[in-house]
Amino acid sequence: MTLCPKKEICGSCSWSHIPYEKQLKAKLSDVNGSLALKGLDLVCYSLIPSPKTDHYRNRMDFAIDFQGRVGLKEKGKWWKVIDGHACFLSDERIEALFHQVRAWARACGLSFWDRKAHTGMLRYAVIRCTSLGETLVTVVTSAPETPADAETCRTALRLLNETSRPTTLVWAQNSTITDVSYGDNLEVIAGPGVLMEEIGGIHYRISPQAFFQTNSFAAPILQKTVQEFCGDLSEKTLLDLYCGTGFFATALSSSAHRTIGVELSKDAILDARMNAELNGTDIEYHDAKTEDFDWASFGADVVILDPPRSGMHDKALQDLLRIKPPSIVYVSCNPKNFAREMVLLQKTYLVQAMRAIDLFPHTPHVELVTHLVRL
Protein backbone atom coordinates (compact mmCIF):
# COMPACT_ATOMS: atom_id res chain seq x y z
CA MET A 1 0.00 0.00 0.00
CA THR A 2 1.41 3.37 -1.01
CA LEU A 3 2.28 5.92 1.66
CA CYS A 4 1.05 8.80 -0.51
CA PRO A 5 -2.58 9.23 -1.60
CA LYS A 6 -1.55 11.60 -4.41
CA LYS A 7 1.33 9.53 -5.78
CA GLU A 8 -0.12 9.00 -9.25
CA ILE A 9 -0.52 12.71 -9.96
CA CYS A 10 2.37 14.14 -7.89
CA GLY A 11 5.34 11.89 -8.57
CA SER A 12 7.67 13.37 -5.94
CA CYS A 13 7.75 9.97 -4.20
CA SER A 14 7.63 7.79 -7.29
CA TRP A 15 9.03 4.73 -5.48
CA SER A 16 6.83 4.89 -2.38
CA HIS A 17 4.85 1.83 -3.51
CA ILE A 18 8.03 -0.29 -3.31
CA PRO A 19 9.07 -1.79 0.08
CA TYR A 20 12.15 0.07 1.32
CA GLU A 21 14.47 -2.96 1.27
CA LYS A 22 13.59 -3.49 -2.39
CA GLN A 23 14.22 0.19 -3.09
CA LEU A 24 17.76 -0.19 -1.74
CA LYS A 25 18.41 -3.26 -3.90
CA ALA A 26 17.01 -1.50 -6.96
CA LYS A 27 19.16 1.59 -6.37
CA LEU A 28 22.32 -0.47 -6.00
CA SER A 29 21.37 -2.35 -9.14
CA ASP A 30 20.83 0.93 -10.99
CA VAL A 31 24.24 2.25 -9.88
CA ASN A 32 26.00 -0.88 -11.09
CA GLY A 33 23.90 -0.95 -14.24
CA SER A 34 25.03 2.58 -15.07
CA LEU A 35 28.67 1.56 -14.59
CA ALA A 36 28.27 -1.60 -16.67
CA LEU A 37 26.47 0.29 -19.45
CA LYS A 38 29.63 2.37 -19.95
CA GLY A 39 31.80 -0.76 -20.02
CA LEU A 40 33.42 0.02 -16.67
CA ASP A 41 34.90 -2.84 -14.67
CA LEU A 42 33.53 -1.42 -11.42
CA VAL A 43 31.04 -2.66 -8.84
CA CYS A 44 29.53 -0.80 -5.90
CA TYR A 45 28.81 -3.33 -3.14
CA SER A 46 27.71 -1.00 -0.34
CA LEU A 47 24.56 1.12 0.00
CA ILE A 48 23.85 2.67 3.40
CA PRO A 49 20.13 3.24 4.06
CA SER A 50 18.73 6.50 5.38
CA PRO A 51 18.20 6.43 9.17
CA LYS A 52 14.73 7.88 8.51
CA THR A 53 12.60 7.08 5.48
CA ASP A 54 9.61 9.39 5.91
CA HIS A 55 9.36 13.03 7.00
CA TYR A 56 13.10 13.36 6.32
CA ARG A 57 13.20 16.34 3.94
CA ASN A 58 14.25 19.63 5.54
CA ARG A 59 13.15 21.75 2.58
CA MET A 60 9.99 21.84 0.48
CA ASP A 61 9.09 24.28 -2.30
CA PHE A 62 5.32 24.75 -2.48
CA ALA A 63 3.78 26.44 -5.51
CA ILE A 64 0.84 28.85 -5.44
CA ASP A 65 -1.30 28.93 -8.58
CA PHE A 66 -3.65 31.51 -10.10
CA GLN A 67 -6.65 30.11 -8.21
CA GLY A 68 -4.91 30.17 -4.85
CA ARG A 69 -4.14 26.47 -4.68
CA VAL A 70 -1.07 25.81 -2.55
CA GLY A 71 0.93 22.58 -2.71
CA LEU A 72 3.23 20.54 -4.93
CA LYS A 73 2.87 20.60 -8.70
CA GLU A 74 1.26 17.82 -10.67
CA LYS A 75 3.64 15.46 -12.43
CA GLY A 76 4.46 16.81 -15.89
CA LYS A 77 2.22 19.86 -15.46
CA TRP A 78 4.29 22.88 -14.43
CA TRP A 79 1.22 25.11 -14.27
CA LYS A 80 -1.02 22.90 -12.11
CA VAL A 81 -0.87 22.66 -8.30
CA ILE A 82 -2.25 19.89 -6.08
CA ASP A 83 -4.02 21.91 -3.44
CA GLY A 84 -3.25 21.02 0.18
CA HIS A 85 -0.65 18.40 -0.76
CA ALA A 86 2.35 18.68 1.57
CA CYS A 87 4.07 15.27 0.94
CA PHE A 88 4.88 12.65 3.55
CA LEU A 89 8.60 13.12 2.82
CA SER A 90 8.60 16.59 4.39
CA ASP A 91 9.55 17.11 8.02
CA GLU A 92 6.51 17.29 10.34
CA ARG A 93 7.35 20.90 11.20
CA ILE A 94 7.29 21.79 7.51
CA GLU A 95 3.93 20.08 7.11
CA ALA A 96 2.48 22.03 10.05
CA LEU A 97 3.76 25.35 8.68
CA PHE A 98 2.47 24.45 5.20
CA HIS A 99 -1.12 24.32 6.38
CA GLN A 100 -0.72 27.66 8.17
CA VAL A 101 0.83 29.28 5.09
CA ARG A 102 -1.92 27.84 2.87
CA ALA A 103 -4.66 29.27 5.10
CA TRP A 104 -2.89 32.65 5.15
CA ALA A 105 -2.45 32.72 1.35
CA ARG A 106 -6.18 32.24 0.84
CA ALA A 107 -7.14 34.97 3.33
CA CYS A 108 -4.39 37.61 3.05
CA GLY A 109 -5.87 39.50 0.12
CA LEU A 110 -2.78 39.31 -2.13
CA SER A 111 -3.34 38.23 -5.74
CA PHE A 112 -2.09 34.89 -7.06
CA TRP A 113 0.54 34.39 -9.76
CA ASP A 114 -0.75 33.17 -13.13
CA ARG A 115 2.07 31.17 -14.69
CA LYS A 116 0.67 31.58 -18.20
CA ALA A 117 -0.47 35.22 -18.11
CA HIS A 118 2.46 36.32 -15.90
CA THR A 119 0.24 38.36 -13.61
CA GLY A 120 -0.39 38.35 -9.86
CA MET A 121 1.76 38.37 -6.73
CA LEU A 122 1.98 35.15 -4.68
CA ARG A 123 4.19 32.55 -6.38
CA TYR A 124 5.82 30.14 -3.92
CA ALA A 125 6.27 29.34 -0.25
CA VAL A 126 9.59 27.66 0.53
CA ILE A 127 9.65 26.08 3.98
CA ARG A 128 12.85 24.81 5.61
CA CYS A 129 13.79 23.44 9.02
CA THR A 130 16.86 22.12 10.84
CA SER A 131 17.63 19.43 13.38
CA LEU A 132 18.13 22.23 15.92
CA GLY A 133 14.41 23.05 15.74
CA GLU A 134 14.67 26.22 13.64
CA THR A 135 12.26 26.95 10.79
CA LEU A 136 12.39 29.35 7.87
CA VAL A 137 9.57 30.39 5.55
CA THR A 138 10.39 32.25 2.34
CA VAL A 139 7.38 33.69 0.53
CA VAL A 140 8.18 34.37 -3.13
CA THR A 141 6.15 37.07 -4.87
CA SER A 142 6.35 39.18 -7.99
CA ALA A 143 8.16 42.47 -7.49
CA PRO A 144 5.74 45.15 -6.25
CA GLU A 145 5.10 47.95 -8.75
CA THR A 146 4.71 50.79 -6.24
CA PRO A 147 5.76 51.58 -2.65
CA ALA A 148 2.11 51.18 -1.65
CA ASP A 149 2.05 47.66 -3.15
CA ALA A 150 5.23 46.83 -1.25
CA GLU A 151 3.74 47.98 2.04
CA THR A 152 0.60 45.93 1.40
CA CYS A 153 2.80 42.85 0.99
CA ARG A 154 4.74 43.63 4.16
CA THR A 155 1.56 44.03 6.16
CA ALA A 156 0.26 40.69 4.92
CA LEU A 157 3.57 38.98 5.66
CA ARG A 158 3.70 40.41 9.18
CA LEU A 159 0.30 38.83 9.74
CA LEU A 160 1.69 35.49 8.52
CA ASN A 161 4.53 35.82 11.00
CA GLU A 162 2.09 36.45 13.86
CA THR A 163 0.01 33.38 13.03
CA SER A 164 2.75 30.87 12.12
CA ARG A 165 5.78 32.09 14.12
CA PRO A 166 8.65 30.57 12.13
CA THR A 167 12.17 31.26 13.39
CA THR A 168 12.67 33.43 10.30
CA LEU A 169 10.26 34.82 7.71
CA VAL A 170 11.72 36.16 4.46
CA TRP A 171 10.10 37.97 1.53
CA ALA A 172 11.72 37.10 -1.82
CA GLN A 173 10.79 39.28 -4.78
CA ASN A 174 11.13 37.82 -8.27
CA SER A 175 11.24 40.61 -10.84
CA THR A 176 11.23 38.19 -13.81
CA ILE A 177 8.53 36.01 -15.37
CA THR A 178 10.65 32.92 -14.74
CA ASP A 179 8.80 30.27 -12.74
CA VAL A 180 11.38 29.67 -10.00
CA SER A 181 11.08 29.44 -6.22
CA TYR A 182 13.55 32.21 -5.40
CA GLY A 183 13.85 35.95 -5.81
CA ASP A 184 16.44 38.53 -6.85
CA ASN A 185 15.66 40.78 -3.88
CA LEU A 186 15.30 39.50 -0.31
CA GLU A 187 13.80 41.25 2.70
CA VAL A 188 13.77 39.77 6.19
CA ILE A 189 10.32 40.27 7.73
CA ALA A 190 11.10 38.63 11.08
CA GLY A 191 13.88 36.67 12.76
CA PRO A 192 17.62 36.47 12.12
CA GLY A 193 17.28 35.88 8.37
CA VAL A 194 19.21 32.59 8.34
CA LEU A 195 18.94 29.03 9.67
CA MET A 196 21.46 27.36 11.95
CA GLU A 197 22.17 23.64 11.61
CA GLU A 198 24.58 21.18 13.22
CA ILE A 199 25.82 18.07 11.42
CA GLY A 200 28.52 15.87 12.93
CA GLY A 201 29.39 18.50 15.53
CA ILE A 202 29.93 21.16 12.85
CA HIS A 203 27.80 24.32 12.89
CA TYR A 204 26.36 25.63 9.64
CA ARG A 205 24.71 28.93 8.74
CA ILE A 206 22.21 28.54 5.89
CA SER A 207 20.90 31.53 3.95
CA PRO A 208 17.30 31.42 2.68
CA GLN A 209 18.25 30.58 -0.91
CA ALA A 210 21.43 28.58 -0.31
CA PHE A 211 21.59 24.84 -1.00
CA PHE A 212 22.05 22.45 1.90
CA GLN A 213 21.78 18.67 2.16
CA THR A 214 18.02 17.99 2.18
CA ASN A 215 18.18 14.93 4.47
CA SER A 216 19.59 16.02 7.84
CA PHE A 217 19.33 12.45 9.16
CA ALA A 218 21.56 10.92 6.47
CA ALA A 219 23.85 13.95 6.00
CA PRO A 220 26.20 12.86 8.84
CA ILE A 221 26.74 9.54 7.01
CA LEU A 222 27.70 11.41 3.85
CA GLN A 223 29.98 13.72 5.84
CA LYS A 224 31.76 10.79 7.54
CA THR A 225 32.11 8.86 4.28
CA VAL A 226 33.83 11.78 2.56
CA GLN A 227 36.07 12.24 5.60
CA GLU A 228 36.98 8.54 5.55
CA PHE A 229 37.73 8.56 1.82
CA CYS A 230 39.90 11.69 2.12
CA GLY A 231 42.14 9.84 4.57
CA ASP A 232 44.93 11.48 6.54
CA LEU A 233 44.99 15.16 5.53
CA SER A 234 47.76 16.33 7.81
CA GLU A 235 50.37 18.33 5.87
CA LYS A 236 48.10 18.12 2.80
CA THR A 237 46.21 20.67 0.71
CA LEU A 238 42.49 19.98 0.36
CA LEU A 239 40.53 21.53 -2.51
CA ASP A 240 36.72 21.43 -2.41
CA LEU A 241 35.25 22.18 -5.85
CA TYR A 242 31.53 23.00 -6.06
CA CYS A 243 31.86 23.56 -2.30
CA GLY A 244 28.48 25.25 -1.72
CA THR A 245 28.17 26.53 1.84
CA GLY A 246 31.27 24.56 2.86
CA PHE A 247 29.55 21.39 4.05
CA PHE A 248 32.65 19.23 3.51
CA ALA A 249 35.39 21.87 3.68
CA THR A 250 34.28 23.12 7.11
CA ALA A 251 34.16 19.60 8.54
CA LEU A 252 37.58 18.60 7.18
CA SER A 253 39.65 21.78 7.32
CA SER A 254 40.92 21.25 10.87
CA SER A 255 42.61 18.05 9.68
CA ALA A 256 44.29 19.59 6.62
CA HIS A 257 47.33 21.82 6.29
CA ARG A 258 45.47 24.08 3.85
CA THR A 259 41.84 24.07 2.70
CA ILE A 260 40.43 25.85 -0.37
CA GLY A 261 36.83 26.02 -1.61
CA VAL A 262 35.46 27.09 -4.99
CA GLU A 263 31.78 27.85 -5.59
CA LEU A 264 29.79 29.75 -8.20
CA SER A 265 27.09 31.11 -5.85
CA LYS A 266 28.15 34.27 -4.04
CA ASP A 267 25.45 33.72 -1.42
CA ALA A 268 26.80 30.23 -0.73
CA ILE A 269 30.36 31.54 -0.45
CA LEU A 270 29.18 34.14 2.06
CA ASP A 271 27.66 31.32 4.12
CA ALA A 272 30.82 29.24 3.71
CA ARG A 273 33.01 32.04 5.06
CA MET A 274 30.64 32.52 7.99
CA ASN A 275 30.70 28.77 8.64
CA ALA A 276 34.49 28.78 8.73
CA GLU A 277 34.37 31.57 11.28
CA LEU A 278 31.66 29.83 13.33
CA ASN A 279 33.78 26.70 13.62
CA GLY A 280 37.12 28.45 14.12
CA THR A 281 38.62 27.11 10.88
CA ASP A 282 40.84 28.78 8.30
CA ILE A 283 39.54 28.20 4.76
CA GLU A 284 40.31 30.10 1.59
CA TYR A 285 37.20 30.56 -0.55
CA HIS A 286 36.80 31.71 -4.15
CA ASP A 287 33.47 32.61 -5.78
CA ALA A 288 33.93 31.37 -9.35
CA LYS A 289 32.73 28.77 -11.81
CA THR A 290 34.82 25.64 -11.39
CA GLU A 291 35.29 25.39 -15.15
CA ASP A 292 36.60 28.98 -15.32
CA PHE A 293 38.83 28.82 -12.27
CA ASP A 294 42.56 28.01 -12.51
CA TRP A 295 43.32 25.86 -9.49
CA ALA A 296 46.49 24.20 -10.81
CA SER A 297 48.83 26.39 -8.73
CA PHE A 298 47.32 25.20 -5.43
CA GLY A 299 49.05 21.83 -5.71
CA ALA A 300 46.03 20.09 -4.16
CA ASP A 301 46.73 16.65 -2.70
CA VAL A 302 43.05 15.80 -2.31
CA VAL A 303 40.17 17.19 -4.40
CA ILE A 304 36.52 16.84 -3.39
CA LEU A 305 34.06 17.03 -6.27
CA ASP A 306 30.35 17.52 -5.60
CA PRO A 307 28.91 18.81 -8.90
CA PRO A 308 25.22 19.40 -9.66
CA ARG A 309 23.02 16.59 -10.99
CA SER A 310 24.10 17.43 -14.55
CA GLY A 311 27.67 16.44 -13.65
CA MET A 312 30.93 18.24 -14.31
CA HIS A 313 31.33 20.79 -17.05
CA ASP A 314 33.48 19.37 -19.89
CA LYS A 315 36.12 22.04 -19.26
CA ALA A 316 36.26 21.19 -15.54
CA LEU A 317 36.71 17.50 -16.37
CA GLN A 318 39.51 18.30 -18.82
CA ASP A 319 41.22 20.46 -16.16
CA LEU A 320 41.02 17.56 -13.73
CA LEU A 321 42.64 15.21 -16.23
CA ARG A 322 45.31 17.79 -17.05
CA ILE A 323 46.25 18.68 -13.47
CA LYS A 324 45.94 15.10 -12.14
CA PRO A 325 45.67 15.60 -8.36
CA PRO A 326 46.86 12.49 -6.44
CA SER A 327 43.48 11.79 -4.82
CA ILE A 328 39.85 12.60 -5.69
CA VAL A 329 36.71 12.07 -3.65
CA TYR A 330 33.79 12.32 -6.06
CA VAL A 331 30.30 12.86 -4.61
CA SER A 332 27.67 12.27 -7.28
CA CYS A 333 23.88 12.55 -7.03
CA ASN A 334 23.63 11.20 -10.58
CA PRO A 335 25.56 7.93 -11.02
CA LYS A 336 24.73 7.89 -14.74
CA ASN A 337 26.71 11.08 -15.30
CA PHE A 338 29.47 9.86 -12.99
CA ALA A 339 29.78 6.69 -15.10
CA ARG A 340 30.06 8.78 -18.26
CA GLU A 341 32.88 10.83 -16.74
CA MET A 342 34.54 7.75 -15.27
CA VAL A 343 35.16 6.46 -18.81
CA LEU A 344 37.79 9.21 -19.08
CA LEU A 345 38.89 9.27 -15.45
CA GLN A 346 39.76 5.56 -15.43
CA LYS A 347 42.66 6.26 -17.79
CA THR A 348 44.36 8.23 -15.01
CA TYR A 349 42.72 7.00 -11.81
CA LEU A 350 42.08 3.76 -9.96
CA VAL A 351 38.91 3.38 -7.86
CA GLN A 352 40.03 2.79 -4.29
CA ALA A 353 36.58 2.70 -2.68
CA MET A 354 32.94 3.23 -3.64
CA ARG A 355 29.87 3.62 -1.43
CA ALA A 356 26.27 4.61 -2.11
CA ILE A 357 24.19 6.45 0.49
CA ASP A 358 20.42 6.76 0.32
CA LEU A 359 19.68 10.41 1.00
CA PHE A 360 16.45 10.22 -0.99
CA PRO A 361 14.13 7.40 0.18
CA HIS A 362 11.03 6.71 -1.95
CA THR A 363 12.66 8.27 -5.01
CA PRO A 364 14.97 6.74 -7.64
CA HIS A 365 17.83 9.03 -6.59
CA VAL A 366 20.90 8.02 -4.60
CA GLU A 367 24.24 9.59 -3.62
CA LEU A 368 27.39 7.82 -4.79
CA VAL A 369 30.78 8.54 -3.18
CA THR A 370 33.91 7.29 -4.94
CA HIS A 371 37.55 7.54 -3.92
CA LEU A 372 39.91 7.78 -6.90
CA VAL A 373 43.68 7.46 -6.63
CA ARG A 374 46.07 8.50 -9.41
CA LEU A 375 47.73 5.61 -11.20
MIVO-51012 format. One record per residue (C-alpha): residue in one letter; x, y, z. Coordinates in steps of 0.5 Angstrom, whole numbers. Example, Ala and Ser with C-alpha at 12.3 -4.5 7.8 and 13.67 -1.06 7.14 Angstrom:
<A <25 -9 16>>;
<S <27 -2 14>>;
end
This chain:
<M <0 0 0>>;
<T <3 7 -2>>;
<L <5 12 3>>;
<C <2 18 -1>>;
<P <-5 18 -3>>;
<K <-3 23 -9>>;
<K <3 19 -12>>;
<E <0 18 -18>>;
<I <-1 25 -20>>;
<C <5 28 -16>>;
<G <11 24 -17>>;
<S <15 27 -12>>;
<C <16 20 -8>>;
<S <15 16 -15>>;
<W <18 9 -11>>;
<S <14 10 -5>>;
<H <10 4 -7>>;
<I <16 -1 -7>>;
<P <18 -4 0>>;
<Y <24 0 3>>;
<E <29 -6 3>>;
<K <27 -7 -5>>;
<Q <28 0 -6>>;
<L <36 0 -3>>;
<K <37 -7 -8>>;
<A <34 -3 -14>>;
<K <38 3 -13>>;
<L <45 -1 -12>>;
<S <43 -5 -18>>;
<D <42 2 -22>>;
<V <48 5 -20>>;
<N <52 -2 -22>>;
<G <48 -2 -28>>;
<S <50 5 -30>>;
<L <57 3 -29>>;
<A <57 -3 -33>>;
<L <53 1 -39>>;
<K <59 5 -40>>;
<G <64 -2 -40>>;
<L <67 0 -33>>;
<D <70 -6 -29>>;
<L <67 -3 -23>>;
<V <62 -5 -18>>;
<C <59 -2 -12>>;
<Y <58 -7 -6>>;
<S <55 -2 -1>>;
<L <49 2 0>>;
<I <48 5 7>>;
<P <40 6 8>>;
<S <37 13 11>>;
<P <36 13 18>>;
<K <29 16 17>>;
<T <25 14 11>>;
<D <19 19 12>>;
<H <19 26 14>>;
<Y <26 27 13>>;
<R <26 33 8>>;
<N <29 39 11>>;
<R <26 43 5>>;
<M <20 44 1>>;
<D <18 49 -5>>;
<F <11 49 -5>>;
<A <8 53 -11>>;
<I <2 58 -11>>;
<D <-3 58 -17>>;
<F <-7 63 -20>>;
<Q <-13 60 -16>>;
<G <-10 60 -10>>;
<R <-8 53 -9>>;
<V <-2 52 -5>>;
<G <2 45 -5>>;
<L <6 41 -10>>;
<K <6 41 -17>>;
<E <3 36 -21>>;
<K <7 31 -25>>;
<G <9 34 -32>>;
<K <4 40 -31>>;
<W <9 46 -29>>;
<W <2 50 -29>>;
<K <-2 46 -24>>;
<V <-2 45 -17>>;
<I <-4 40 -12>>;
<D <-8 44 -7>>;
<G <-7 42 0>>;
<H <-1 37 -2>>;
<A <5 37 3>>;
<C <8 31 2>>;
<F <10 25 7>>;
<L <17 26 6>>;
<S <17 33 9>>;
<D <19 34 16>>;
<E <13 35 21>>;
<R <15 42 22>>;
<I <15 44 15>>;
<E <8 40 14>>;
<A <5 44 20>>;
<L <8 51 17>>;
<F <5 49 10>>;
<H <-2 49 13>>;
<Q <-1 55 16>>;
<V <2 59 10>>;
<R <-4 56 6>>;
<A <-9 59 10>>;
<W <-6 65 10>>;
<A <-5 65 3>>;
<R <-12 64 2>>;
<A <-14 70 7>>;
<C <-9 75 6>>;
<G <-12 79 0>>;
<L <-6 79 -4>>;
<S <-7 76 -11>>;
<F <-4 70 -14>>;
<W <1 69 -20>>;
<D <-2 66 -26>>;
<R <4 62 -29>>;
<K <1 63 -36>>;
<A <-1 70 -36>>;
<H <5 73 -32>>;
<T <0 77 -27>>;
<G <-1 77 -20>>;
<M <4 77 -13>>;
<L <4 70 -9>>;
<R <8 65 -13>>;
<Y <12 60 -8>>;
<A <13 59 -1>>;
<V <19 55 1>>;
<I <19 52 8>>;
<R <26 50 11>>;
<C <28 47 18>>;
<T <34 44 22>>;
<S <35 39 27>>;
<L <36 44 32>>;
<G <29 46 31>>;
<E <29 52 27>>;
<T <25 54 22>>;
<L <25 59 16>>;
<V <19 61 11>>;
<T <21 65 5>>;
<V <15 67 1>>;
<V <16 69 -6>>;
<T <12 74 -10>>;
<S <13 78 -16>>;
<A <16 85 -15>>;
<P <11 90 -12>>;
<E <10 96 -17>>;
<T <9 102 -12>>;
<P <12 103 -5>>;
<A <4 102 -3>>;
<D <4 95 -6>>;
<A <10 94 -2>>;
<E <7 96 4>>;
<T <1 92 3>>;
<C <6 86 2>>;
<R <9 87 8>>;
<T <3 88 12>>;
<A <1 81 10>>;
<L <7 78 11>>;
<R <7 81 18>>;
<L <1 78 19>>;
<L <3 71 17>>;
<N <9 72 22>>;
<E <4 73 28>>;
<T <0 67 26>>;
<S <6 62 24>>;
<R <12 64 28>>;
<P <17 61 24>>;
<T <24 63 27>>;
<T <25 67 21>>;
<L <21 70 15>>;
<V <23 72 9>>;
<W <20 76 3>>;
<A <23 74 -4>>;
<Q <22 79 -10>>;
<N <22 76 -17>>;
<S <22 81 -22>>;
<T <22 76 -28>>;
<I <17 72 -31>>;
<T <21 66 -29>>;
<D <18 61 -25>>;
<V <23 59 -20>>;
<S <22 59 -12>>;
<Y <27 64 -11>>;
<G <28 72 -12>>;
<D <33 77 -14>>;
<N <31 82 -8>>;
<L <31 79 -1>>;
<E <28 83 5>>;
<V <28 80 12>>;
<I <21 81 15>>;
<A <22 77 22>>;
<G <28 73 26>>;
<P <35 73 24>>;
<G <35 72 17>>;
<V <38 65 17>>;
<L <38 58 19>>;
<M <43 55 24>>;
<E <44 47 23>>;
<E <49 42 26>>;
<I <52 36 23>>;
<G <57 32 26>>;
<G <59 37 31>>;
<I <60 42 26>>;
<H <56 49 26>>;
<Y <53 51 19>>;
<R <49 58 17>>;
<I <44 57 12>>;
<S <42 63 8>>;
<P <35 63 5>>;
<Q <36 61 -2>>;
<A <43 57 -1>>;
<F <43 50 -2>>;
<F <44 45 4>>;
<Q <44 37 4>>;
<T <36 36 4>>;
<N <36 30 9>>;
<S <39 32 16>>;
<F <39 25 18>>;
<A <43 22 13>>;
<A <48 28 12>>;
<P <52 26 18>>;
<I <53 19 14>>;
<L <55 23 8>>;
<Q <60 27 12>>;
<K <64 22 15>>;
<T <64 18 9>>;
<V <68 24 5>>;
<Q <72 24 11>>;
<E <74 17 11>>;
<F <75 17 4>>;
<C <80 23 4>>;
<G <84 20 9>>;
<D <90 23 13>>;
<L <90 30 11>>;
<S <96 33 16>>;
<E <101 37 12>>;
<K <96 36 6>>;
<T <92 41 1>>;
<L <85 40 1>>;
<L <81 43 -5>>;
<D <73 43 -5>>;
<L <71 44 -12>>;
<Y <63 46 -12>>;
<C <64 47 -5>>;
<G <57 51 -3>>;
<T <56 53 4>>;
<G <63 49 6>>;
<F <59 43 8>>;
<F <65 38 7>>;
<A <71 44 7>>;
<T <69 46 14>>;
<A <68 39 17>>;
<L <75 37 14>>;
<S <79 44 15>>;
<S <82 43 22>>;
<S <85 36 19>>;
<A <89 39 13>>;
<H <95 44 13>>;
<R <91 48 8>>;
<T <84 48 5>>;
<I <81 52 -1>>;
<G <74 52 -3>>;
<V <71 54 -10>>;
<E <64 56 -11>>;
<L <60 60 -16>>;
<S <54 62 -12>>;
<K <56 69 -8>>;
<D <51 67 -3>>;
<A <54 60 -1>>;
<I <61 63 -1>>;
<L <58 68 4>>;
<D <55 63 8>>;
<A <62 58 7>>;
<R <66 64 10>>;
<M <61 65 16>>;
<N <61 58 17>>;
<A <69 58 17>>;
<E <69 63 23>>;
<L <63 60 27>>;
<N <68 53 27>>;
<G <74 57 28>>;
<T <77 54 22>>;
<D <82 58 17>>;
<I <79 56 10>>;
<E <81 60 3>>;
<Y <74 61 -1>>;
<H <74 63 -8>>;
<D <67 65 -12>>;
<A <68 63 -19>>;
<K <65 58 -24>>;
<T <70 51 -23>>;
<E <71 51 -30>>;
<D <73 58 -31>>;
<F <78 58 -25>>;
<D <85 56 -25>>;
<W <87 52 -19>>;
<A <93 48 -22>>;
<S <98 53 -17>>;
<F <95 50 -11>>;
<G <98 44 -11>>;
<A <92 40 -8>>;
<D <93 33 -5>>;
<V <86 32 -5>>;
<V <80 34 -9>>;
<I <73 34 -7>>;
<L <68 34 -13>>;
<D <61 35 -11>>;
<P <58 38 -18>>;
<P <50 39 -19>>;
<R <46 33 -22>>;
<S <48 35 -29>>;
<G <55 33 -27>>;
<M <62 36 -29>>;
<H <63 42 -34>>;
<D <67 39 -40>>;
<K <72 44 -39>>;
<A <73 42 -31>>;
<L <73 35 -33>>;
<Q <79 37 -38>>;
<D <82 41 -32>>;
<L <82 35 -27>>;
<L <85 30 -32>>;
<R <91 36 -34>>;
<I <92 37 -27>>;
<K <92 30 -24>>;
<P <91 31 -17>>;
<P <94 25 -13>>;
<S <87 24 -10>>;
<I <80 25 -11>>;
<V <73 24 -7>>;
<Y <68 25 -12>>;
<V <61 26 -9>>;
<S <55 25 -15>>;
<C <48 25 -14>>;
<N <47 22 -21>>;
<P <51 16 -22>>;
<K <49 16 -29>>;
<N <53 22 -31>>;
<F <59 20 -26>>;
<A <60 13 -30>>;
<R <60 18 -37>>;
<E <66 22 -33>>;
<M <69 16 -31>>;
<V <70 13 -38>>;
<L <76 18 -38>>;
<L <78 19 -31>>;
<Q <80 11 -31>>;
<K <85 13 -36>>;
<T <89 16 -30>>;
<Y <85 14 -24>>;
<L <84 8 -20>>;
<V <78 7 -16>>;
<Q <80 6 -9>>;
<A <73 5 -5>>;
<M <66 6 -7>>;
<R <60 7 -3>>;
<A <53 9 -4>>;
<I <48 13 1>>;
<D <41 14 1>>;
<L <39 21 2>>;
<F <33 20 -2>>;
<P <28 15 0>>;
<H <22 13 -4>>;
<T <25 17 -10>>;
<P <30 13 -15>>;
<H <36 18 -13>>;
<V <42 16 -9>>;
<E <48 19 -7>>;
<L <55 16 -10>>;
<V <62 17 -6>>;
<T <68 15 -10>>;
<H <75 15 -8>>;
<L <80 16 -14>>;
<V <87 15 -13>>;
<R <92 17 -19>>;
<L <95 11 -22>>;
end
